[in-house]
């Protein structure tokens, strides 16, 4: 199972190294019990 998540970014004209994002769904439990999802931010220019 998979899904696509869109995270809006701002075009700033600066060349940057590959960037990643880390998302973890949490509830009220401590410590967080949800799985960690990682992905990369793609340059669409």
PDB file with SEQRES, HELIX, SHEET and CRYST1 records, atoms N, CA, C and O in Angstrom:
SEQRES   1 A   45  UNK UNK UNK UNK UNK UNK UNK UNK UNK UNK UNK UNK UNK          
SEQRES   2 A   45  UNK UNK UNK UNK UNK UNK UNK UNK UNK UNK UNK UNK UNK          
SEQRES   3 A   45  UNK UNK UNK UNK UNK UNK UNK UNK UNK UNK UNK UNK UNK          
SEQRES   4 A   45  UNK UNK UNK UNK UNK UNK                                      
SHEET    1 AA1 2 UNK A  19  UNK A  24  0                                        
SHEET    2 AA1 2 UNK A  36  UNK A  41 -1                                        
CRYST1    1.000    1.000    1.000  90.00  90.00  90.00 P 1           1          
ATOM      1  N   UNK A   1       0.845  -1.171   0.000  1.00  0.00           N  
ATOM      2  CA  UNK A   1       0.000   0.000   0.000  1.00  0.00           C  
ATOM      3  C   UNK A   1       0.887   1.230   0.000  1.00  0.00           C  
ATOM      4  O   UNK A   1       1.898   1.263   0.703  1.00  0.00           O  
ATOM      5  N   UNK A   2       0.525   2.244  -0.779  1.00  0.00           N  
ATOM      6  CA  UNK A   2       1.296   3.479  -0.817  1.00  0.00           C  
ATOM      7  C   UNK A   2       0.368   4.651  -1.082  1.00  0.00           C  
ATOM      8  O   UNK A   2      -0.781   4.477  -1.489  1.00  0.00           O  
ATOM      9  N   UNK A   3       0.883   5.833  -0.846  1.00  0.00           N  
ATOM     10  CA  UNK A   3       0.147   7.059  -1.124  1.00  0.00           C  
ATOM     11  C   UNK A   3       1.139   8.159  -1.451  1.00  0.00           C  
ATOM     12  O   UNK A   3       2.313   8.067  -1.092  1.00  0.00           O  
ATOM     13  N   UNK A   4       0.682   9.183  -2.121  1.00  0.00           N  
ATOM     14  CA  UNK A   4       1.523  10.325  -2.440  1.00  0.00           C  
ATOM     15  C   UNK A   4       1.098  11.484  -1.556  1.00  0.00           C  
ATOM     16  O   UNK A   4      -0.091  11.767  -1.412  1.00  0.00           O  
ATOM     17  N   UNK A   5       2.083  12.153  -0.963  1.00  0.00           N  
ATOM     18  CA  UNK A   5       1.842  13.307  -0.113  1.00  0.00           C  
ATOM     19  C   UNK A   5       2.471  14.514  -0.779  1.00  0.00           C  
ATOM     20  O   UNK A   5       3.627  14.460  -1.201  1.00  0.00           O  
ATOM     21  N   UNK A   6       1.728  15.599  -0.879  1.00  0.00           N  
ATOM     22  CA  UNK A   6       2.252  16.825  -1.472  1.00  0.00           C  
ATOM     23  C   UNK A   6       2.569  17.825  -0.369  1.00  0.00           C  
ATOM     24  O   UNK A   6       1.714  18.149   0.456  1.00  0.00           O  
ATOM     25  N   UNK A   7       3.806  18.310  -0.362  1.00  0.00           N  
ATOM     26  CA  UNK A   7       4.233  19.323   0.597  1.00  0.00           C  
ATOM     27  C   UNK A   7       4.641  20.547  -0.212  1.00  0.00           C  
ATOM     28  O   UNK A   7       5.653  20.513  -0.913  1.00  0.00           O  
ATOM     29  N   UNK A   8       3.868  21.631  -0.125  1.00  0.00           N  
ATOM     30  CA  UNK A   8       4.196  22.830  -0.912  1.00  0.00           C  
ATOM     31  C   UNK A   8       5.569  23.388  -0.529  1.00  0.00           C  
ATOM     32  O   UNK A   8       5.924  23.440   0.648  1.00  0.00           O  
ATOM     33  N   UNK A   9       6.324  23.799  -1.529  1.00  0.00           N  
ATOM     34  CA  UNK A   9       7.623  24.436  -1.297  1.00  0.00           C  
ATOM     35  C   UNK A   9       7.671  25.753  -2.061  1.00  0.00           C  
ATOM     36  O   UNK A   9       6.812  26.030  -2.898  1.00  0.00           O  
ATOM     37  N   UNK A  10       8.674  26.553  -1.768  1.00  0.00           N  
ATOM     38  CA  UNK A  10       8.838  27.860  -2.404  1.00  0.00           C  
ATOM     39  C   UNK A  10      10.041  27.793  -3.335  1.00  0.00           C  
ATOM     40  O   UNK A  10      11.102  27.308  -2.942  1.00  0.00           O  
ATOM     41  N   UNK A  11       9.887  28.277  -4.568  1.00  0.00           N  
ATOM     42  CA  UNK A  11      11.004  28.364  -5.496  1.00  0.00           C  
ATOM     43  C   UNK A  11      11.831  29.580  -5.115  1.00  0.00           C  
ATOM     44  O   UNK A  11      11.343  30.709  -5.151  1.00  0.00           O  
ATOM     45  N   UNK A  12      13.104  29.341  -4.743  1.00  0.00           N  
ATOM     46  CA  UNK A  12      13.955  30.448  -4.313  1.00  0.00           C  
ATOM     47  C   UNK A  12      15.169  30.660  -5.205  1.00  0.00           C  
ATOM     48  O   UNK A  12      15.957  31.575  -4.965  1.00  0.00           O  
ATOM     49  N   UNK A  13      15.332  29.832  -6.228  1.00  0.00           N  
ATOM     50  CA  UNK A  13      16.441  30.008  -7.156  1.00  0.00           C  
ATOM     51  C   UNK A  13      17.789  29.564  -6.621  1.00  0.00           C  
ATOM     52  O   UNK A  13      18.804  29.761  -7.289  1.00  0.00           O  
ATOM     53  N   UNK A  14      17.830  28.973  -5.439  1.00  0.00           N  
ATOM     54  CA  UNK A  14      19.078  28.532  -4.830  1.00  0.00           C  
ATOM     55  C   UNK A  14      19.264  27.045  -5.110  1.00  0.00           C  
ATOM     56  O   UNK A  14      18.351  26.248  -4.895  1.00  0.00           O  
ATOM     57  N   UNK A  15      20.457  26.674  -5.594  1.00  0.00           N  
ATOM     58  CA  UNK A  15      20.765  25.270  -5.808  1.00  0.00           C  
ATOM     59  C   UNK A  15      21.063  24.640  -4.458  1.00  0.00           C  
ATOM     60  O   UNK A  15      21.925  25.115  -3.719  1.00  0.00           O  
ATOM     61  N   UNK A  16      20.348  23.570  -4.138  1.00  0.00           N  
ATOM     62  CA  UNK A  16      20.501  22.935  -2.835  1.00  0.00           C  
ATOM     63  C   UNK A  16      20.716  21.431  -3.010  1.00  0.00           C  
ATOM     64  O   UNK A  16      20.345  20.863  -4.037  1.00  0.00           O  
ATOM     65  N   UNK A  17      21.318  20.785  -1.999  1.00  0.00           N  
ATOM     66  CA  UNK A  17      21.469  19.330  -2.068  1.00  0.00           C  
ATOM     67  C   UNK A  17      20.102  18.670  -1.939  1.00  0.00           C  
ATOM     68  O   UNK A  17      19.118  19.327  -1.598  1.00  0.00           O  
ATOM     69  N   UNK A  18      20.046  17.357  -2.215  1.00  0.00           N  
ATOM     70  CA  UNK A  18      18.790  16.621  -2.080  1.00  0.00           C  
ATOM     71  C   UNK A  18      18.258  16.777  -0.656  1.00  0.00           C  
ATOM     72  O   UNK A  18      19.005  16.680   0.317  1.00  0.00           O  
ATOM     73  N   UNK A  19      16.964  17.020  -0.557  1.00  0.00           N  
ATOM     74  CA  UNK A  19      16.337  17.196   0.743  1.00  0.00           C  
ATOM     75  C   UNK A  19      15.379  16.039   1.009  1.00  0.00           C  
ATOM     76  O   UNK A  19      14.822  15.452   0.081  1.00  0.00           O  
ATOM     77  N   UNK A  20      15.198  15.727   2.266  1.00  0.00           N  
ATOM     78  CA  UNK A  20      14.298  14.647   2.653  1.00  0.00           C  
ATOM     79  C   UNK A  20      13.274  15.162   3.657  1.00  0.00           C  
ATOM     80  O   UNK A  20      13.443  16.220   4.263  1.00  0.00           O  
ATOM     81  N   UNK A  21      12.220  14.391   3.811  1.00  0.00           N  
ATOM     82  CA  UNK A  21      11.176  14.712   4.779  1.00  0.00           C  
ATOM     83  C   UNK A  21      10.894  13.455   5.595  1.00  0.00           C  
ATOM     84  O   UNK A  21      10.950  12.342   5.072  1.00  0.00           O  
ATOM     85  N   UNK A  22      10.594  13.636   6.862  1.00  0.00           N  
ATOM     86  CA  UNK A  22      10.296  12.516   7.776  1.00  0.00           C  
ATOM     87  C   UNK A  22       8.945  12.806   8.418  1.00  0.00           C  
ATOM     88  O   UNK A  22       8.750  13.873   8.999  1.00  0.00           O  
ATOM     89  N   UNK A  23       8.017  11.867   8.316  1.00  0.00           N  
ATOM     90  CA  UNK A  23       6.666  12.039   8.848  1.00  0.00           C  
ATOM     91  C   UNK A  23       6.358  10.871   9.774  1.00  0.00           C  
ATOM     92  O   UNK A  23       6.618   9.713   9.447  1.00  0.00           O  
ATOM     93  N   UNK A  24       5.799  11.198  10.937  1.00  0.00           N  
ATOM     94  CA  UNK A  24       5.369  10.153  11.868  1.00  0.00           C  
ATOM     95  C   UNK A  24       3.988  10.536  12.393  1.00  0.00           C  
ATOM     96  O   UNK A  24       3.808  11.609  12.969  1.00  0.00           O  
ATOM     97  N   UNK A  25       3.020   9.650  12.189  1.00  0.00           N  
ATOM     98  CA  UNK A  25       1.684   9.874  12.703  1.00  0.00           C  
ATOM     99  C   UNK A  25       1.667   9.532  14.188  1.00  0.00           C  
ATOM    100  O   UNK A  25       2.120   8.463  14.595  1.00  0.00           O  
ATOM    101  N   UNK A  26       1.143  10.446  14.985  1.00  0.00           N  
ATOM    102  CA  UNK A  26       1.148  10.239  16.427  1.00  0.00           C  
ATOM    103  C   UNK A  26      -0.246  10.417  16.998  1.00  0.00           C  
ATOM    104  O   UNK A  26      -1.110  11.039  16.381  1.00  0.00           O  
ATOM    105  N   UNK A  27      -0.450   9.872  18.166  1.00  0.00           N  
ATOM    106  CA  UNK A  27      -1.694  10.046  18.912  1.00  0.00           C  
ATOM    107  C   UNK A  27      -1.346  10.648  20.262  1.00  0.00           C  
ATOM    108  O   UNK A  27      -0.450  11.485  20.370  1.00  0.00           O  
ATOM    109  N   UNK A  28      -2.051  10.220  21.270  1.00  0.00           N  
ATOM    110  CA  UNK A  28      -1.806  10.745  22.609  1.00  0.00           C  
ATOM    111  C   UNK A  28      -0.880   9.853  23.431  1.00  0.00           C  
ATOM    112  O   UNK A  28      -0.606  10.146  24.594  1.00  0.00           O  
ATOM    113  N   UNK A  29      -0.396   8.758  22.826  1.00  0.00           N  
ATOM    114  CA  UNK A  29       0.493   7.852  23.542  1.00  0.00           C  
ATOM    115  C   UNK A  29       1.896   8.449  23.620  1.00  0.00           C  
ATOM    116  O   UNK A  29       2.301   9.218  22.748  1.00  0.00           O  
ATOM    117  N   UNK A  30       2.614   8.100  24.641  1.00  0.00           N  
ATOM    118  CA  UNK A  30       4.018   8.484  24.770  1.00  0.00           C  
ATOM    119  C   UNK A  30       4.823   7.215  24.967  1.00  0.00           C  
ATOM    120  O   UNK A  30       4.420   6.421  25.817  1.00  0.00           O  
ATOM    121  N   UNK A  31       5.887   6.945  24.292  1.00  0.00           N  
ATOM    122  CA  UNK A  31       6.358   7.683  23.126  1.00  0.00           C  
ATOM    123  C   UNK A  31       5.458   7.432  21.920  1.00  0.00           C  
ATOM    124  O   UNK A  31       4.605   6.546  21.950  1.00  0.00           O  
ATOM    125  N   UNK A  32       5.655   8.230  20.839  1.00  0.00           N  
ATOM    126  CA  UNK A  32       4.822   8.031  19.644  1.00  0.00           C  
ATOM    127  C   UNK A  32       4.884   6.583  19.171  1.00  0.00           C  
ATOM    128  O   UNK A  32       5.948   5.965  19.195  1.00  0.00           O  
ATOM    129  N   UNK A  33       3.749   6.045  18.743  1.00  0.00           N  
ATOM    130  CA  UNK A  33       3.700   4.631  18.366  1.00  0.00           C  
ATOM    131  C   UNK A  33       3.533   4.409  16.864  1.00  0.00           C  
ATOM    132  O   UNK A  33       3.578   3.267  16.405  1.00  0.00           O  
ATOM    133  N   UNK A  34       3.342   5.469  16.097  1.00  0.00           N  
ATOM    134  CA  UNK A  34       3.132   5.313  14.664  1.00  0.00           C  
ATOM    135  C   UNK A  34       4.433   5.045  13.926  1.00  0.00           C  
ATOM    136  O   UNK A  34       5.507   5.409  14.405  1.00  0.00           O  
ATOM    137  N   UNK A  35       4.343   4.406  12.756  1.00  0.00           N  
ATOM    138  CA  UNK A  35       5.550   4.167  11.961  1.00  0.00           C  
ATOM    139  C   UNK A  35       6.110   5.468  11.402  1.00  0.00           C  
ATOM    140  O   UNK A  35       5.388   6.454  11.258  1.00  0.00           O  
ATOM    141  N   UNK A  36       7.388   5.461  11.090  1.00  0.00           N  
ATOM    142  CA  UNK A  36       8.058   6.621  10.505  1.00  0.00           C  
ATOM    143  C   UNK A  36       8.127   6.423   8.997  1.00  0.00           C  
ATOM    144  O   UNK A  36       8.536   5.364   8.520  1.00  0.00           O  
ATOM    145  N   UNK A  37       7.726   7.444   8.251  1.00  0.00           N  
ATOM    146  CA  UNK A  37       7.788   7.424   6.791  1.00  0.00           C  
ATOM    147  C   UNK A  37       8.793   8.471   6.352  1.00  0.00           C  
ATOM    148  O   UNK A  37       8.801   9.582   6.882  1.00  0.00           O  
ATOM    149  N   UNK A  38       9.641   8.133   5.392  1.00  0.00           N  
ATOM    150  CA  UNK A  38      10.603   9.091   4.867  1.00  0.00           C  
ATOM    151  C   UNK A  38      10.442   9.196   3.357  1.00  0.00           C  
ATOM    152  O   UNK A  38       9.967   8.269   2.700  1.00  0.00           O  
ATOM    153  N   UNK A  39      10.840  10.323   2.831  1.00  0.00           N  
ATOM    154  CA  UNK A  39      10.779  10.525   1.388  1.00  0.00           C  
ATOM    155  C   UNK A  39      11.711  11.644   0.993  1.00  0.00           C  
ATOM    156  O   UNK A  39      12.321  12.290   1.845  1.00  0.00           O  
ATOM    157  N   UNK A  40      11.820  11.870  -0.292  1.00  0.00           N  
ATOM    158  CA  UNK A  40      12.693  12.951  -0.750  1.00  0.00           C  
ATOM    159  C   UNK A  40      11.849  14.029  -1.416  1.00  0.00           C  
ATOM    160  O   UNK A  40      10.765  13.768  -1.938  1.00  0.00           O  
ATOM    161  N   UNK A  41      12.370  15.228  -1.382  1.00  0.00           N  
ATOM    162  CA  UNK A  41      11.721  16.370  -2.010  1.00  0.00           C  
ATOM    163  C   UNK A  41      12.330  16.505  -3.395  1.00  0.00           C  
ATOM    164  O   UNK A  41      13.540  16.679  -3.535  1.00  0.00           O  
ATOM    165  N   UNK A  42      11.484  16.425  -4.421  1.00  0.00           N  
ATOM    166  CA  UNK A  42      11.968  16.476  -5.798  1.00  0.00           C  
ATOM    167  C   UNK A  42      11.879  17.886  -6.352  1.00  0.00           C  
ATOM    168  O   UNK A  42      10.907  18.603  -6.111  1.00  0.00           O  
ATOM    169  N   UNK A  43      12.896  18.271  -7.092  1.00  0.00           N  
ATOM    170  CA  UNK A  43      12.931  19.566  -7.756  1.00  0.00           C  
ATOM    171  C   UNK A  43      12.120  19.452  -9.040  1.00  0.00           C  
ATOM    172  O   UNK A  43      12.488  18.690  -9.934  1.00  0.00           O  
ATOM    173  N   UNK A  44      11.042  20.185  -9.143  1.00  0.00           N  
ATOM    174  CA  UNK A  44      10.175  20.114 -10.317  1.00  0.00           C  
ATOM    175  C   UNK A  44      10.540  21.121 -11.409  1.00  0.00           C  
ATOM    176  O   UNK A  44       9.832  21.214 -12.412  1.00  0.00           O  
ATOM    177  N   UNK A  45      11.621  21.871 -11.239  1.00  0.00           N  
ATOM    178  CA  UNK A  45      11.983  22.867 -12.249  1.00  0.00           C  
ATOM    179  C   UNK A  45      12.696  22.246 -13.429  1.00  0.00           C  
ATOM    180  O   UNK A  45      13.067  22.951 -14.367  1.00  0.00           O  
TER     181      UNK A  45                                                      
END                                                                             
